[in-house]
Amino acid sequence: MDAEENLKRISDGRLYGIHDMAKVGCHNCAGCSRCCRGMGESIVLDPYDAYQLAKNLGQPFEQLLSSCVEFHVSDGLIMPNLVMRADTDACTFLDENGRCRIHAFRPGLCRIFPLGRNYEGGTLTYFVLSEECPMPNKTKVKIDKWIDTPNLKEKQRFLITWHDFIKRTRRMINEGSDQAARAMNIAILQTFYLKPYGGENGSVTPDGFYREFYERLARPEFADIMK
């Protein structure tokens, strides 16, 4: 099944830019929380998500690994994801009323739902996950308003860069030795997740985060991946 056929299978077959309108609005069913349950390891955290969680929860990312974040392996690459509770299969951050306790700084995948991301030709567009949200009578909402992310163009640039980096890294890991794969996994986790942005006190703005991210990406250990 090619990418176009797969897109038609899981969506309405359309791709949306940030200024387009799509039927994603479900404000009339706030508290449903269907999208916060049974997600397994799918809420993968990128470095910006990790930075936001650590900053707003007032804990280093390493400490979050004992409560709300775990690691999983995907195509040889170790990645962090939000934890689902063992007793309810609900997100750790879902409260007893079905509300998100970190809604203001929730991860990007949560923020865009029921949209998915499409990376193609160095651009980022979105598609509607038509079968994932069962709520009827959705309203049309402008994509950038729905995502509600400050400096969205800079965030998109970061996402495109990170996606490309992860794609290249997976290819390198699958073609290399186990020892090289372990070394690269350790380097990625330490460089982009475990090392605080803004120093030990973590006092950095989103703009500062992006500057630090690109500085870290330019380090010699990643040169073979990015060339």
C-alpha positions in Angstrom: 0.0 0.0 0.0 1.6 3.3 -1.1 1.4 6.6 0.9 -1.5 8.0 -1.1 -3.7 4.8 -0.6 -2.8 4.7 3.1 -3.8 8.4 3.5 -7.2 7.7 1.9 -7.7 4.7 4.2 -7.2 6.6 7.5 -8.5 10.1 6.5 -10.8 12.0 4.2 -8.0 11.9 1.6 -7.2 15.6 1.9 -4.1 17.4 3.1 -4.5 20.7 4.9 -2.2 23.7 5.4 -2.3 25.8 8.5 -4.6 28.4 7.0 -7.2 25.8 5.8 -10.4 24.8 7.5 -11.2 21.2 8.6 -13.9 19.5 10.6 -12.1 18.9 13.8 -14.0 21.0 16.4 -15.4 19.0 19.2 -15.9 21.7 21.9 -19.4 20.4 22.6 -18.0 17.2 24.0 -15.2 18.5 26.3 -14.4 15.9 28.9 -15.1 12.9 26.6 -11.4 11.8 27.0 -11.7 9.0 24.4 -8.5 10.2 22.8 -6.7 10.1 26.2 -7.2 6.3 26.8 -5.7 3.2 25.3 -3.0 5.0 23.4 -0.2 2.6 24.3 3.2 4.0 23.3 1.8 6.2 20.6 2.2 9.6 22.3 5.8 10.0 21.4 7.6 13.0 22.8 9.9 15.2 20.6 12.5 17.4 22.3 10.1 20.4 22.5 7.5 18.3 24.2 10.1 17.1 26.7 11.3 20.6 27.3 7.7 21.9 27.9 6.9 19.1 30.4 10.1 19.5 32.4 9.7 23.3 32.5 6.1 23.4 33.4 6.1 20.5 35.9 9.3 21.9 37.5 11.1 18.6 37.2 14.1 17.6 35.1 13.1 15.2 32.3 15.1 12.4 33.9 12.8 12.6 37.0 9.7 12.3 34.8 10.9 8.8 33.8 9.8 7.6 37.3 6.2 8.8 36.9 4.7 9.9 33.6 7.2 9.1 30.8 8.8 5.8 29.6 11.0 4.6 26.8 10.1 2.3 23.9 12.1 1.0 20.9 10.8 1.8 17.4 12.8 0.6 14.4 15.9 0.4 16.5 15.5 3.9 17.9 14.8 4.5 21.6 12.1 7.2 22.0 10.1 8.5 25.0 6.4 8.5 25.3 3.6 9.4 27.8 2.6 6.5 30.1 -0.8 5.0 30.2 -2.0 4.0 33.7 -2.0 0.2 34.2 -5.4 0.2 36.1 -7.4 2.4 33.7 -5.3 2.5 30.5 -5.7 6.2 30.6 -3.0 8.9 30.3 -1.2 9.6 33.5 -2.3 13.2 33.2 -6.1 12.6 32.9 -7.9 13.6 36.1 -11.0 11.9 37.6 -13.3 14.3 35.6 -11.8 13.3 32.3 -9.8 16.5 32.0 -6.2 17.0 31.0 -4.1 18.3 33.9 -1.4 19.6 31.5 -3.7 20.9 28.8 -1.8 24.2 28.4 1.5 22.5 27.7 0.3 19.1 26.4 2.5 17.3 23.8 2.2 18.2 20.1 0.5 14.9 19.2 -2.2 15.6 21.8 -2.5 19.2 20.7 -3.3 18.5 17.0 -5.7 15.5 17.5 -7.7 14.5 15.5 -5.2 15.7 13.0 -2.1 13.7 11.8 1.1 15.1 10.4 2.2 14.5 6.8 5.9 15.2 5.9 6.6 15.3 2.3 9.1 17.3 0.1 10.4 19.2 3.1 7.0 20.6 4.1 4.5 19.8 6.8 0.8 19.4 6.2 -2.0 17.8 8.1 -4.8 15.3 7.6 -7.9 14.4 9.5 -7.9 11.0 11.3 -11.5 10.4 10.4 -12.0 7.2 12.3 -10.2 8.1 15.5 -12.6 10.6 17.0 -16.2 9.2 17.1 -17.9 12.4 18.1 -20.6 13.6 15.7 -21.4 17.1 14.4 -17.8 18.4 14.4 -17.4 22.0 13.4 -15.0 23.5 10.9 -12.0 25.2 12.5 -9.0 26.8 10.9 -5.9 24.5 11.4 -3.6 27.1 13.0 -6.4 28.1 15.5 -7.0 24.4 16.4 -3.3 23.7 16.9 -3.0 26.9 19.0 0.8 27.0 19.1 2.8 30.3 19.5 5.2 31.0 16.7 3.7 28.1 14.7 6.0 28.6 11.7 9.1 28.2 13.9 7.5 25.1 15.5 6.8 23.6 12.0 10.4 24.2 11.0 11.6 22.4 14.1 9.2 19.5 13.4 10.3 19.1 9.8 14.0 19.2 10.9 13.4 16.7 13.8 11.4 14.3 11.5 14.2 14.4 8.9 16.8 13.7 11.6 14.9 10.8 13.1 14.2 9.3 9.6 17.9 9.5 8.7 19.0 8.1 12.1 16.7 5.1 11.7 18.2 4.4 8.3 21.7 4.7 9.7 20.9 2.4 12.7 19.3 -0.3 10.5 22.4 -0.3 8.2 25.0 -0.2 11.0 26.3 -2.3 13.8 24.5 -2.9 17.2 27.4 -1.1 18.9 26.9 2.0 16.7 23.1 1.9 17.3 23.6 1.9 21.0 26.0 4.8 20.9 23.7 6.8 18.7 20.7 6.1 20.9 22.6 7.2 24.0 23.9 10.4 22.2 20.3 11.4 21.2 18.8 10.8 24.6 21.5 12.7 26.4 21.7 15.5 23.9 18.1 16.2 23.1 16.2 15.0 26.2 18.2 14.5 29.4 20.3 17.6 29.2 18.2 20.6 30.4 17.6 23.4 28.0 18.7 26.7 29.4 21.2 25.2 31.8 20.5 23.5 35.1 17.8 25.9 36.1 15.9 25.3 32.8 15.2 29.0 32.4 14.9 29.4 28.6 12.1 30.8 26.4 10.7 28.8 23.5 12.9 30.9 21.1 15.9 30.0 23.3 14.9 26.3 23.1 15.0 26.4 19.3 18.4 28.1 19.3 19.8 25.5 21.6 18.2 22.6 19.7 19.9 23.6 16.4 23.2 24.1 18.2 23.0 20.6 19.6 22.0 19.2 16.2 25.1 20.7 14.7 27.4 18.7 17.1 30.1 16.5 15.4 28.4 13.2 16.6 25.5 13.9 14.3 27.5 15.2 11.3 27.2 11.9 9.4 23.5 11.9 9.8 22.8 15.4 8.7 25.3 15.7 5.8 
